[in-house]
Amino acid sequence: MGGFIFVPLLVVGFFILLAGFFTVKQQTAAIVERFGKFQSIRHSGLQLKIPLIDRIAGRINLKIQQLDVIVETKTKDDVFVRLKISVQFQVLEQKVYDAFYKLQNPHDQITSYVFDVVRAEVPKMKLDDVFERKDDVAIAVKSELNEAMSTYGYDIIKTLVTDIDPDVQVKEAMNRINAAEREKVAAEFEAEAERIKIVAKARAEAESKRLQGQGIADQRREIARGLEESVDVLNNVGINSQEASALIVVTQHYDTLQSIGEATNTNLILLPNSPQAGSDMLNNMIASFVASNQIGEEMKKKNIEKGIMPKKKPKRQAPPRAEEGEDLNY
């Protein structure tokens, strides 16, 4: 009978002894209490406690943790914006007691400080400054949290402003402003390109006109030179200048008619174009030359009567020739 009682007691004792062993994971700390009072902090590995007397009050994670806090606040230019603040924190290994016993809910505590700092800093900035100076907001949050949470055994590793989300209507307005600004820049570039094209075209036309004028001037110069040579040839055979000019004009007239007849698609019409046109033109030219000579003679007579005589250009005298034996170097 005694043997039957001993076996259950042995089994119960074995389980009680087994309950005295426990393990702690890596980067974790276990808090052991004895009769409700803090006894010790156990770290990773196999640990032993007194069964039925000691108990594990809790475990503290020593890894770096991240808490994302979304804060909605107003900027200086009265724009509501939502900021996502990511706080990376860690329990200090030497302050596990403070982290476990001094702070009931660390996440709520960190969230409260983040709200307080963000709602104190962002209302001082305009919306554009919030985007540009988000690092300043993150630094302010980290500084405030480090000062407050170090008392409770927490170290703030880093704080990041990971998202800035204005109101939908504000984002649409910002996009329209950005699009309008880019369209303005594009229009300026297009206008500048068009101006460059116009200037280049004008320069090309100016150069073309210059070369064209130069070609016409050269052509007329050669025509005048040819006419001068033709008049000299006719003068040598006894034809005066008036008759020579009239003959040249008539010849050019008929040369033009001949070139018109040879061209099939020409639109040039030479007026007058009758068979008597050549002789009429010759007679008109001779009459105009005679009339101009008469007018010139009358003007000379009037000038002589008034005592106005045209000044004659003095003839250049040739330098004196040296006689034999005479030296001209004075």
Secondary structure, DSSP 8 states (H G I E B T S, - for coil): -HHHHHHHHHHHHHHHHHHTEEEE-TTEEEEEEETTEEEEEE-SEEEE--TTTEEEEEEEE-S-EEEEEEEEEE-TTS-EEEEEEEEEEEE-GGGHHHHHHT-S-HHHHHHHHHHHHHHHHGGGS-HHHHHHTHHHHHHHHHHHHHHHHGGGTEEEEEEEEEEEEE-HHHHHHHHHHHHHHHHHHHHHHHHHHHHHHHHHHHHHHHHHHHHHHHHHHHHHHHHHHHHHHHHHHHHHTT--HHHHHHHHHHHHHHHHHHHHHH-SS-----SS-STTHHHHHHHHHHHHHHHHHHHHHHHHHHHHHTT----------------TT-----
